[in-house]
Amino acid sequence: MNEDKDDDRIVHDPIEDDPVVGPLVKQAEEEAIADLAKGEFVLDLGYCHMLWDRQKKILKERYGINWKTPSEMNPMVIFD
């Protein structure tokens, strides 16, 4: 028996499913990873929040896209 329920899943911003915007979200993620790699950041607790903040900033400043991070879309979930 599958105990997974749709309401137990992590949700993402629906704009990620848009055929035009989705690739930009992914591109911004790759750019954010590269930006963070240039600094002294380590893959540790809280890294995902730094990554998402940088990704969100890239999307807003470069493309005018208001993207919601996984933590914004799932306020009852604790991300490390």
N, C-alpha and C positions, 0 to 999 in steps of 0.2 A: 504494500500500500504506500503510495506517495503522499507524504505528509506535508509537502510544500504547498503553501497557499499563495495566491497572487498578492495578497496584502502583506505577505512576509518578505517580499522581494525588495531589493534595493532598486530604486527608480532613478532614471536619468532625465535630464532636461530634454523635452521632446524636440527641441531644435536640432539635436544631434541626429535625428532621423531624417531631417530635410536633406534632399540630394545636393543642394548648393551649400548650405551652412555646415552640414555634418563634416565634410572634408576640411573646412576651415577650423573647426573645433579640434580635429585630430592634428592638423598642421600646427595650431597654436600650442597643443600639448607637447609636440616634438620640439618646438622652439623653446618652450618653458623648461623642458628637461635639459636642453643644451645650455640655456642661460644659467640654470642652477649648477650645472656641471663646471662652469667657469669659476665659480666661487668656492668657498670652503665648506659647502654643504655636504653632509653625509646622509646616506640612506638610513634614517633613524626614525624614531617615533616623531610624528608631526610633519614628516617630510611631505606627505600628500597634501597637507594644507598649504605649505609654501608653494608646491607645484600648482595647485588649483588657483591660488591667488595670482600667481604670475600668468597662468593661462587666461584667467578671467581678464586681467589687465591688457594682455595682448589683444584679445578679442574685442574689447571695448575701444581701445585706442586706435587700433589698426583698421578694424572693420565695422565699428559702431554696433557690435553685437553684444546684447545683454544676455550672457550665459549664466545659468545657475549651476554652481558646483554640486558635486554629490552630497556634501554636507548640508548645503542649503535645501536640496531636494529631499533629504532624508533627515529631518531634524531630530528624530528619535534614535538615530544610530550614532554611535561613537566611532569615529575613524581615527586610526593611529597613523 
